[in-house]
Amino acid sequence: MTEERLSFQAEVSRLLDIVAHSLYSEKEVFLRELVSNASDSCDRLRYAALTQPELSSDDPDLKVRLLTDKEARTLTVVDNGIGMNREDLVENLGTIARSGTAAFMNSLKTESGEGKKDVNLIGQFGVGFYSAFMAADRVEVLTRKAGESQGWRWLSDGKGEFTISQVDNLPRGAKIILHLREGDDEYLEENRLGAIVRKYSDHIAIPILFGDGEDAKSLNSASALWTRSKNEITADQYKEFYHHVGHAFDDPWLTLHWRAEGALEYTNLLFVPSAKPFDLFDPKRAHRVKLYVKRVFITDAAEGLIPPYLRFVRGVVDSEDLPLNISREMLQHNPMLAKIRAGLTRRILSELNKKAKDTENAAEYATFWENFGAVLKEGLYEDYEHRDELLKLLRFRTTAGDGLVSLDEYVARMKEGQDTIFTISGDDVDSLLRSPQLEGFKAKGVEVLLLTDPVDEFWVPSVGVYETKPFKSVTRGGADLGKIQGGEDKPEEKAPEGELVDLLALLKLTLGEAVKDVRKSERLTNSAVCLVSDDNDMDMHLERLLKQHKQLGADAAGARRILEINPSHPLIKRLADRAKIEGAATALEDAAWLLLDQARIVEGESLPDPAAFARRLASAMEKGLA
Ligand SMILES: Nc1ncnc2c1ncn2[C@@H]1O[C@H](COP(=O)(O)OP(=O)(O)OP(=O)(O)O)[C@@H](O)[C@H]1O
């Protein structure tokens, strides 16, 4: 019998090292992981057997067995599921396949150093198959894949390498033999194993038996959790099921368990996580809700079962009406699936709306919003049918304070004469709050929504209006502040209208094509200048965003901006006086460019000619010191 010796992928070796050296307090979860894998493998066989019944016909009763050998000090987890061939073994037990494990490894990269922190992290994520090495110093896998005759043995002490060799006459499925570490004899005791199974794996739909033969004892209830009635299920059982089905390790924030009856019958057990899954912004935007048909697992990638903007939802949908032999490819076009999606969407949104309205627990909804708000917003331009409900779910940071504000709250406190919902978009709240374009709004006490999610650039123009009030960015077009009541206008401090004429003409002439226009600002109170975009041009933040994401060439010209000057600023007043003197154009040329460059800097834009800026600034400082 030839034996191949192979190395683990580098990340696996590192992970195994951490696993083996962690004094992990909840070591027992290794059993949850192995039982979960065994049950997944039975699910996959059951699905494959729908079209190829011969795969399971010789041994059709799917189950998991736990066997112990006190003398050899081994604990064995056996399943008669789909099994693995040589390629599967190398791929699955030599690299990091598992989403949870990948998340764990990613989080290690961002945490500094290893040690205690890592130990806690293992508890948070679980590490799938590799957690076997928490309790075992040697793990042996004997397996034969359904439909193939050759069996295989995988063996490793978890120290960098594993071996694979051929074994004949193995039954279908997988047998994971753990050679327990010194001091871990508790995992040889039936009572202890039974308690762990009941704690973490009771929801598993197939029997988990202790012992061999006919009189083996069942350790779990062996009925799919979602088929049981709500009042028979404890919060802990829901939680464990969520961990299993969602490959998650946080607590569910919302648990939705209901049965739809009528023309279509289906049972749903869905969860909204309390923490952000690490792949939330994966470009595929795939959901992970598992589709079952009459208790048979079909797929966890049924396109169209859940709209992409609800992809954070985890759980199970079990249909009574879809045909059992439906292929995954055919599913997408099945009209029943579209009806199920409509039902799920309606229900999820209405439950979220209840939470959003529950002002007594506003902090709870705020956490949900921080986690998933940016994803929900995608629905505003993708799902017109539910737009109104989605608009009610929106929450914003605003210039009015730290709390989150709904659109209804914003509209209710709009100022007299204000008929517009003002917004400003940028990368983060702090830098937005420093934007010069907000000054006039703050002075008048007009609230502005602070938009910091890239998706805001798409839904705002698509929605356009809320309850007859249009959205408008404070960095675009005119400020329209004149009609709004409130704050104090101090006209006496402003340079008289006529005073600015020469300066405006001079700036336009000097700056030429670098700006679209130069005009007097209504929105500035403290800063001398700012840039805004014209009503019909692309928003400045969107343009930067597109450049960052390479949707627009970094050197693309972009739209020309409007330079606004603040008539009440001392500098502008002085420049306005100077502009009237003969020959001012030459004398003020540097000042004109410096004004434009400082507006660009405040906006976070890069300067087209930094050297010229530095030269002009140095010269102006020198004159100032003279
Ligand atoms: N008992 C088993 N029978 C068949 N295949 C198995 C078994 N145990 C593990 N595997 C295979 O090994 C892979 C890796 O297992 P591991 O527990 O590390 O992650 P996972 O179960 O894929 O992760 P996740 O639970 O996040 O999907 C599995 O995806 C599966 O393909």
The ligand as a Tripos MOL2 file, in Angstrom:
@<TRIPOS>MOLECULE
LIG
   31    33     1     0     0
SMALL
NO_CHARGES

@<TRIPOS>ATOM
      1 N1        -17.7920   13.6800    7.5610 N.pl3     1 LIG1
      2 C1        -17.5290   14.2360    6.3820 C.ar      1 LIG1
      3 N2        -17.9650   13.6600    5.2310 N.ar      1 LIG1
      4 C2        -17.7180   14.2250    4.0220 C.ar      1 LIG1
      5 N3        -17.0270   15.3750    3.8670 N.ar      1 LIG1
      6 C3        -16.5620   15.9780    4.9670 C.ar      1 LIG1
      7 C4        -16.7860   15.4590    6.2740 C.ar      1 LIG1
      8 N4        -16.1910   16.2930    7.1700 N.ar      1 LIG1
      9 C5        -15.6450   17.2910    6.4460 C.ar      1 LIG1
     10 N5        -15.8680   17.1090    5.1240 N.ar      1 LIG1
     11 C6        -15.4330   17.9670    4.0240 C.3       1 LIG1
     12 O1        -14.4030   18.8100    4.4930 O.3       1 LIG1
     13 C7        -14.7400   20.1730    4.2930 C.3       1 LIG1
     14 C8        -14.1200   21.0330    5.3530 C.3       1 LIG1
     15 O2        -14.7350   20.8080    6.5960 O.3       1 LIG1
     16 P1        -14.7530   21.9240    7.6810 P.3       1 LIG1
     17 O3        -15.5050   21.4650    8.8550 O.co2     1 LIG1
     18 O4        -13.3520   22.3820    7.9510 O.co2     1 LIG1
     19 O5        -15.4830   23.1160    6.9680 O.3       1 LIG1
     20 P2        -16.9950   23.2040    6.3660 P.3       1 LIG1
     21 O6        -17.8470   22.2310    7.0720 O.co2     1 LIG1
     22 O7        -16.8910   23.2200    4.8930 O.co2     1 LIG1
     23 O8        -17.2930   24.6980    6.7910 O.3       1 LIG1
     24 P3        -18.6380   25.4010    6.8880 P.3       1 LIG1
     25 O9        -19.2410   24.6610    8.0520 O.co2     1 LIG1
     26 O10       -18.2750   26.8120    7.1510 O.co2     1 LIG1
     27 O11       -19.3070   25.1300    5.5640 O.co2     1 LIG1
     28 C9        -16.2510   20.1690    4.2460 C.3       1 LIG1
     29 O12       -16.7450   21.2480    3.4800 O.3       1 LIG1
     30 C10       -16.5570   18.8450    3.5650 C.3       1 LIG1
     31 O13       -16.4700   18.9900    2.1620 O.3       1 LIG1
@<TRIPOS>BOND
     1     1     2 1
     2     2     3 ar
     3     2     7 ar
     4     3     4 ar
     5     4     5 ar
     6     5     6 ar
     7     6     7 ar
     8     6    10 ar
     9     7     8 ar
    10     8     9 ar
    11     9    10 ar
    12    10    11 1
    13    11    12 1
    14    11    30 1
    15    12    13 1
    16    13    14 1
    17    13    28 1
    18    14    15 1
    19    15    16 1
    20    16    17 2
    21    16    18 1
    22    16    19 1
    23    19    20 1
    24    20    21 2
    25    20    22 1
    26    20    23 1
    27    23    24 1
    28    24    25 2
    29    24    26 1
    30    24    27 1
    31    28    29 1
    32    28    30 1
    33    30    31 1
@<TRIPOS>SUBSTRUCTURE
     1 LIG1         1 GROUP 0 **** ****
